[in-house]
Amino acid sequence: MIRKHVKVEPARWYTHCDRLGILVWQDMPSGDRSPPWQMHQYFNGAEFKRSIVSEAAYRAEWKGVMDMLYSNPSVVCWVAFNEAWGQFKTQEIVEWTKAYDPGRLVNPASGGNHYAIGDMLDLHNYPEPAMYLFDGQRANVLGEYGGIGLAMEGHLWAPDRNWGYVQYKTSKEATDTYVHYAEKLLKLIPAGFSAAVYTQTTDV
């Protein structure tokens, strides 16, 4: 499974996923300002109010993404918001998404500003996997974890900087850490996790 985060690929990419049997969680690319971000509880703040123009743009583009990918069986989940970026009218947007495409899962808010709506509760934790909330009515997932950095000389856009939540100097160190995190994740499955997304194989 691949979570396609903050972008939409060309149609060719989804066709390859269809053919290879790769499941896709498709995000709505993030935009606009955000309400306060709350990760470790259900959201109890005030939702962000977009302008009329911004709200219309979100709705039109979200519908456009769904219309473009509706016929790709690889796409199994719509992700309406990520980490509160531009998150607004969450319940209304999730209800509309479910009604417009009732055959797919809807992840209402990946990584924070959680509401008891949609098909899953999606937590983020870096670098190690962790479960700090549980919802007995929906699937519990870890939408982001990992972020292991390994700067490879000769393969960097910017030699003086590299992305990663933790940094290692050798492939063995990075691989050992990846395996360690995977083993921790396996132990969280009996506690309730149904899916997890490793961030990310390369810094792109």
C-alpha positions as CSV (number, residue, x, y, z in Angstrom):
1,M,0.0,0.0,0.0
2,I,1.2,3.5,-0.8
3,R,-0.2,6.7,0.7
4,K,0.0,9.3,-2.0
5,H,0.5,12.4,0.2
6,V,0.2,16.1,-0.9
7,K,0.1,15.4,-4.6
8,V,-1.8,13.6,-7.4
9,E,0.2,11.5,-9.8
10,P,-0.4,11.3,-13.6
11,A,-2.9,8.6,-14.7
12,R,-0.1,6.3,-15.8
13,W,1.0,5.9,-12.1
14,Y,-2.4,4.7,-10.9
15,T,-2.7,2.4,-13.9
16,H,0.6,0.7,-12.9
17,C,-0.8,0.4,-9.3
18,D,-4.0,-1.2,-10.7
19,R,-1.9,-3.8,-12.7
20,L,0.5,-4.5,-9.8
21,G,-2.1,-4.8,-7.1
22,I,-0.8,-1.9,-5.1
23,L,-3.4,-0.3,-2.8
24,V,-3.5,3.5,-2.7
25,W,-4.6,6.0,-0.1
26,Q,-5.1,9.2,-2.0
27,D,-4.7,12.5,-0.1
28,M,-6.3,15.8,-1.0
29,P,-3.2,18.0,-1.5
30,S,-2.9,20.4,1.5
31,G,-3.6,24.1,1.2
32,D,-4.4,27.2,3.2
33,R,-3.9,28.0,6.8
34,S,-4.7,25.7,9.7
35,P,-6.6,25.6,13.0
36,P,-4.6,24.7,16.1
37,W,-3.2,21.2,15.7
38,Q,-4.1,18.6,18.3
39,M,-2.6,15.1,18.0
40,H,-3.1,13.3,21.3
41,Q,-6.9,13.9,21.8
42,Y,-10.1,14.4,19.9
43,F,-10.3,18.0,18.6
44,N,-11.9,20.4,21.0
45,G,-10.8,23.7,19.3
46,A,-12.4,26.0,16.8
47,E,-12.3,24.9,13.2
48,F,-10.5,27.1,10.6
49,K,-12.9,29.2,8.5
50,R,-11.7,29.4,4.9
51,S,-12.7,32.3,2.6
52,I,-15.4,31.7,0.1
53,V,-12.9,31.5,-2.7
54,S,-10.6,29.1,-0.7
55,E,-13.5,26.8,0.3
56,A,-14.8,26.7,-3.3
57,A,-11.3,25.8,-4.6
58,Y,-11.0,22.9,-2.1
59,R,-14.4,21.5,-2.9
60,A,-13.9,21.8,-6.7
61,E,-10.4,20.3,-6.6
62,W,-11.4,17.5,-4.2
63,K,-14.2,16.5,-6.5
64,G,-11.9,16.7,-9.4
65,V,-9.4,14.4,-7.8
66,M,-12.1,11.9,-7.0
67,D,-13.6,12.1,-10.5
68,M,-10.2,11.5,-12.1
69,L,-9.4,8.4,-10.0
70,Y,-12.9,7.0,-9.6
71,S,-12.3,4.1,-12.1
72,N,-8.9,3.1,-10.6
73,P,-9.5,0.0,-8.4
74,S,-6.1,0.6,-6.8
75,V,-7.5,3.7,-5.0
76,V,-9.1,2.3,-1.8
77,C,-9.1,5.3,0.5
78,W,-9.6,9.0,0.3
79,V,-7.7,11.2,2.8
80,A,-9.5,14.5,3.3
81,F,-7.0,16.4,5.5
82,N,-3.4,15.9,6.8
83,E,-2.1,17.3,10.1
84,A,-4.7,20.1,10.2
85,W,-3.3,21.8,7.0
86,G,-6.3,23.8,5.7
87,Q,-8.7,21.6,7.7
88,F,-12.2,23.0,7.8
89,K,-15.8,21.8,8.1
90,T,-14.4,18.3,8.8
91,Q,-17.7,16.6,9.4
92,E,-19.4,18.1,6.4
93,I,-16.4,17.3,4.1
94,V,-16.2,13.7,5.3
95,E,-20.0,13.2,4.9
96,W,-19.9,14.6,1.4
97,T,-16.9,12.4,0.5
98,K,-18.6,9.3,1.8
99,A,-21.9,10.1,0.0
100,Y,-20.1,10.9,-3.3
101,D,-18.1,7.7,-3.3
102,P,-19.7,5.2,-0.8
103,G,-17.6,2.3,-2.1
104,R,-14.3,3.5,-0.7
105,L,-12.9,4.2,2.8
106,V,-12.5,7.8,4.0
107,N,-9.7,8.9,6.3
108,P,-11.1,12.1,7.8
109,A,-7.9,13.6,9.3
110,S,-4.5,12.0,9.1
111,G,-2.3,12.7,12.1
112,G,-4.4,15.0,14.2
113,N,-7.5,17.1,14.8
114,H,-9.5,13.9,15.1
115,Y,-13.3,13.6,15.0
116,A,-15.4,10.5,15.5
117,I,-16.3,10.3,11.9
118,G,-15.1,8.5,8.8
119,D,-13.7,5.0,8.7
120,M,-10.4,5.3,10.7
121,L,-8.5,7.0,13.4
122,D,-5.1,7.9,11.9
123,L,-2.2,8.7,14.3
124,H,1.3,10.0,13.4
125,N,4.4,9.3,15.5
126,Y,8.1,9.9,14.7
127,P,10.4,8.2,14.6
128,E,9.2,5.0,16.3
129,P,5.6,3.6,15.9
130,A,3.4,4.3,18.9
131,M,-0.3,4.1,19.7
132,Y,-1.7,6.8,22.0
133,L,-5.4,6.9,21.1
134,F,-7.8,4.0,20.4
135,D,-11.3,4.0,18.7
136,G,-13.4,0.9,19.2
137,Q,-15.8,1.9,16.4
138,R,-13.3,2.5,13.6
139,A,-10.0,1.1,12.2
140,N,-7.0,2.4,14.0
141,V,-4.0,3.2,11.8
142,L,-0.6,4.7,12.0
143,G,-0.6,7.1,9.0
144,E,3.1,8.1,9.4
145,Y,6.1,6.9,11.2
146,G,9.8,6.3,10.5
147,G,11.6,9.1,8.7
148,I,15.0,7.3,8.8
149,G,17.7,9.5,7.1
150,L,20.7,8.1,5.3
151,A,22.6,10.7,3.2
152,M,24.2,8.9,0.2
153,E,27.1,10.8,-1.2
154,G,26.7,11.5,-4.9
155,H,22.9,11.1,-4.6
156,L,21.9,14.4,-2.9
157,W,20.2,17.5,-4.4
158,A,21.8,19.6,-1.6
159,P,25.0,18.1,-0.2
160,D,24.9,20.3,2.9
161,R,21.4,19.1,4.1
162,N,19.3,16.0,4.2
163,W,15.8,15.2,5.4
164,G,15.1,12.7,8.2
165,Y,13.8,12.6,11.8
166,V,16.9,10.4,12.7
167,Q,20.2,10.3,10.7
168,Y,22.5,7.5,10.1
169,K,25.9,7.2,8.4
170,T,25.8,3.6,7.1
171,S,23.2,1.4,5.4
172,K,23.5,-1.2,8.2
173,E,22.6,1.4,10.8
174,A,19.6,2.6,8.9
175,T,18.4,-1.0,8.0
176,D,18.8,-2.1,11.6
177,T,16.7,0.8,12.8
178,Y,14.1,0.1,10.2
179,V,13.8,-3.5,11.3
180,H,13.7,-2.5,15.0
181,Y,10.7,-0.1,14.2
182,A,9.0,-2.8,12.2
183,E,9.3,-5.3,15.1
184,K,7.8,-2.6,17.4
185,L,5.0,-2.1,15.0
186,L,4.2,-5.9,14.9
187,K,3.7,-5.8,18.6
188,L,1.1,-3.0,18.2
189,I,-1.2,-5.1,15.9
190,P,-2.8,-7.0,18.8
191,A,-3.3,-3.6,20.6
192,G,-5.5,-2.5,17.6
193,F,-3.4,-1.1,14.7
194,S,-4.8,-2.2,11.3
195,A,-2.4,-0.4,9.0
196,A,0.8,1.7,9.0
197,V,2.6,3.9,6.5
198,Y,6.4,4.2,6.6
199,T,7.7,7.7,5.8
200,Q,9.5,7.6,3.4
201,T,11.7,5.5,1.2
202,T,13.6,8.4,-0.3
203,D,13.7,12.1,0.2
204,V,11.8,13.4,-2.8
